[in-house]
Every structure is written in structure tokens, then in C-alpha cells.
């Protein structure tokens, strides 16, 4: 895909371009990573699902905090290009305000799993703070907890305390970020629970636009959150998630050192992963994915 705008950055999933007038064009690809390694195969529709879900949540959470999103309308975005609109970008692009991004990940945990569970098993704490004894894996926490981390250019992010976050961005802003993160998680988790989905934890990205805090990047997607089926949730074990779990499960069964180059993924693993992303979108939003731009008539 060739886009005739100045290229700024490419991450594991998104490509970012300068759209002028202090705006960015974010293009969400179908690339998928596991264990911090980008796979050779792409997952059909993944970029559109992430874009569609983010647009949905930006709107749902707008009473709590504004976002950097300007538009996902391809008719409006097409005006950016001097030539014809690049193929295959419909449904996977966001025109956004350029934000001054905060140097922390805004993580909220409602259930104990992942690295938080590992720490609890070792020390009875989460991000250094004590938790009640006797918790089981995947237990719901007494209340959602804001657990920030650093942003690592390479490798894994590092969990930090609220005080360390405040030293990076200032105490007043850290308090605002904490309150907004908890409010957004709570509202999102309540809405998802009505649809039979548990949001175990999530990661928000935030920045500053015109002096105000905004949500940015992606919001409450399968890539930034752990989604569990309420029916399958049982404290004591981690339920399957609505994301790239088929990829992780397949790779865990191989003799692979989790370093590049990645092994090839079978078609059925890629297809199962694509369907998980689509199911997550349709379950939470109550909308048919085929109504999202660019997806209609494409193979499912």
C-alpha cells in the first residue's frame, strides 16, 4: 500500500502519516504480532475491526473525555491524496488531531491476570501495593485499579507506581489521567458486561491536544484489552480471550525461541483469529461487521 503523504512512523500494527494542519493519518494494518514478534501472515479484517471498535468506543466515552479522532469517513480522507485514494484503506483509516502523547501506558485492571497475577503469586502485591489474600487467578478485584507502566521503544513495558507516573508527567495531570482511565474502564466494562463480555483489563493511550487531555491511538479493542466470555469465566483459571489467542496457542506448541524470524502460521489459525476479532466487534457493538466500510462482500 503506497500513501503519498509524509511517513512518520510504523509500529507493529499502525502506519502513521502527516496529514497537515497538525493532523495525522493513522492506517491500521492487518499485521499481527505475538511475543513481540510480527508474524509473516496477516489476519484478514483485523485492521478494520480495530478501527471500527476504536471509533465506537471514542463515541461512547466522549461524555467522559474527548478523543483525537476527527473522522473515519473515506470521502473526507480521500481529499488528502494528490492522486487517487490508495486501495484497501477504506475502513482502516483515522484522521486525527496530532497529540502530545504522554510517556506512560494508562492501564486499568478489573481482574487479576497476566503479569499482575504473577506478581501476586510471588509477593501478594500488584504494582507493589498489597492485595487481599486468597485471590484466585482471574478473580475480580475489589475495585478497578490504575496500574501505569512505561512505554518501551523495544522489549516490554515496565510497571511503575502512581508516584513514579506523577514524577514523569506531573502530579495534577497524573491524577486526571488516573480518574479518566478508571471512569472509561468502568463505563466500558459495564457496557460490555451487558453483552456477555468481561473486560479483564485494558490499556489506554492519552495525549494533550490544545491543552486538554484526550484519548488516542486505539480504545478497548482486542489488541489493547483482555476480553473474556462471561459464560466461560471461572476464577482459578484464565478463560479464552477474544483476540490473538489461537496464534499464541499455536506458537506455544512449537519449538520456537520467541525470537525473529517467526514460524509460518497455518491458514486455519489465521482464519480462527480473524473470526475472533470480528466476533468481538459484533458482540460488543451489536452491529454487523459487514456494515463497516471496506468489509462488505469480502471473504469471511
N, C-alpha and C positions, 0 to 999 in steps of 0.2 A: 504494500500500500504506500503510494507516494503522495505526500501532502506538501503543497507549495507555500508553507509558512515556516518561519524560523523555528528550528527544532531546539527545544530547551533541555529536555531530559527524557530518558526512557527508563522505567523501572521494570520490575518483574512482569507487570501486567499492563501498566498505562504508559502511553506516549504523550508528552506534553509539548505544546507549540505556543508561540507568541502570537496572539490574535490582535495585537494592537490595542490602543486606548486602555492600557492597564488591564487587559483581559487575557485569559489563557484558553486554549482549546485542549481539552483532555479527551483522548481517544482510548477507550478500554478494549484491549485485545482479547483474544480467546486463549492467550498463553496461560499455562498453569504451572505452578511450582510446588514442590514438595521437599521438605527438609532443606529449604533454602536453595534448591537447585531447580532451574527452569527446565521443564521437560521438552523433548523434541516435538511431541504431538501437541495439537491444540484441541480444546474442548468446545465443540460447536455451541454457539449461542452464549457462552459464558460471559463475554464482554457485554452483550446486550442485557443479560439478566442483572449483572452488577449495576449497569447504568439505570435500568428500569427500577430496580429496588431502591437505589440511592435517591432517584427523583421522587419516588413515592414517600420515602421517609423524610426527605427535606421538606416536603409539603406538610406531612403530618406533624412534624416537630417545629414548624415555623412559629406557632404561638409562644414557644419557649426560647428559641434562638433562630436568627436568620442564617442563611447559608451563603456560600459563594456562588451558587448556581444562578445563571442568567437564563439559559434556555437549553432545551434538548431538541428543538424544532429544526429539522434539517433544512427547511425552506429559509429560515433565518440564518443558519450557519453557512449555507451554500454561498451567501454573499461575500464570505471571507476569501473565497478562492478566485484567483485571477483567471483560471481556466475552468474546466468542468469539475463538478464535485467528484472527489475520489470515490471509487466504487467500494461498496461494503462498509461504509462508515455510518449509514443510517441506523439509528437506534443504539449506537455505541459511543456517541459524542456528547460532551457537555461543554457549552460555552460558559466560562466562569469569570468572576472577578479575581484579579490577582491578589492573593492574600499574603500577608507576612506570617508565615507558618510558625507555630510555637515549637520549640525544640523538645517537646515531650509527647509521648503517647498517652492519651486520656482513657485509661482502661477502667471499666466498671465490672465488678464480679458480683453476680447474684447467687451463684452456686460454686462450690469448691471443686475444682477440677484442674487438670493441666499442671502447670508449674506451681500454682497455689497449693494444690493437693500434695505435691511432692514436698514442698517446704513444710506444710502442716505435719506430714508424717515424720519429718526429721526433727522438728522443733516445736510443734504445737502453735506455730505462728503463721501469719500471712503478711508478707511485706514487712516482717519484723514485729507486727502487732499480735498479741496473744488472741487466740480464738477459744471458744468453749471446748472442753474436752469431749471426746466421744463422737465427734463428727465422722460420718462415713463419706467415701468418695461419691461425688455428685450430690451431696446433701445441699439443700437450700440454706444459705447463710441467714442469720437472724435479720439482717437488712443488707441491701446492696452496699458495696464498699468501693470507694475510689482508690485505685491502686496504680499510680502512674509509672511510667518507665521512660528510659532514654530512647532516643532514636539512633540506631546504629547504622552507619553507612554500609558496613559489611558485618556479617555474622548476626548474632542475636542481640535484641534489645536487653537492657539491664534494668531490673526492677529497682525503683527508688522510693523513698518515703515522701510523704507530702511536704515535709520540711525541705528536702532536697529539691523537689519540684519548685517550691517557692523561691529557693535561692537562685534558680535558673531563670524564672520569669517574673519574679516579684510576688510578694505575699497577697496583695489585693487581687491581682489577676489570677493567681493560683486558686484563691478562694472562689472566684467567679467560675473558673473552669471546672472546679470540683462540683459546685452546685448545679451548673448547667449539665455536666456529664451525668450526674445522678438523676436529675429530672428527666433527661432524654431517655436514659436507660429505663427508668420506671415507667414512663409512658409507652415506650416501645414494647417492653416486656408485658405490660397489661394488654395491649392490643394484640400481640402475638399469642398470648395465652388464650384469648377468646377464640383463636383459630386452631388451638390444639398444639401450639408450638411454645416450647420453653426457650428463652434466650438466656443461656447459662452465663455468658459473659460477652463483652464487646469491647472494641477499641474505636474511639473517636479521634479524628484529626481536627484540630482547630487552628484558626489563624485570626489575624486582625485585618479588617477592611474598613477604611475611613474611620479609624479609631474605635470600631466596635468588634466584639468577638463574634466569629461566625463558625459554623460547621463547614468542613471542607472535605475534599477527597471522596470517600465513599462512606455510607452510613448504614449500619445494621444489615449488612449483606452476609452471605455465607463465607466470604473471604475475611471479613472483619469481626465475625461473631461465631459463637457456637450455638447452633440451633438443634434442639432435641425435640423429638415427638413426646408430647405429654403422656401418651398411652404407653410408651416404652420406657419412661423414666422410672428408675427404681434405685434409691440410694444404696450404695455398696458396689456399684459398677457404673461405668460411663456408657450411656446409650449411644447408638449410632447417630451421626450428625448429618445435616443436610448440606454437605459440601464435598470436598475432595477426598472423603474417607475411602472410597473404592480405590483411588490411586495410592493412598498411604498403605492400605491393607495389602495391595498387590506388591508394592515395593518392599514392605516389611517381610514378605515371604521369599525375597530373593537374597542371594549372597552379594549384596551391593554395599559399599562402604559409605554411601550417602554423600559422595563427592562426584563432581563432574568428571567425565560425561555421564549423563543419565542413561539407564537402560530404556529400551523401547517399551511403550505401553500397548497392550493388545486392544483391538477395536472395542471389545465388549467392556473393558474397563473405562475407556474414554466415553463410550455411549452411556454407561451407567452413571458416570459423573455428570454428564450433560443433563440427564434426566433429573438428577438430584437438585441441581441448580434451578431448573425450570419448576420443579415441584415446590421448592422453597418460595419462589416468587408467587406462584399461583395460590399456594395455601395462605400466605400472609396477606396478600393484597386482595384476594378474592376475584382477581382478573385473569382472563385467559392470556397466556403469553403470546398467542398468535395475533393479538390486537396491538402488540408493541411494534413500533416501526422497524422494518427490516426483517422481521421474523416470519411474516405471513407467507405461506407457501413453501417455506424452506423445510428440508427433511427434519423429522423429529425422531 
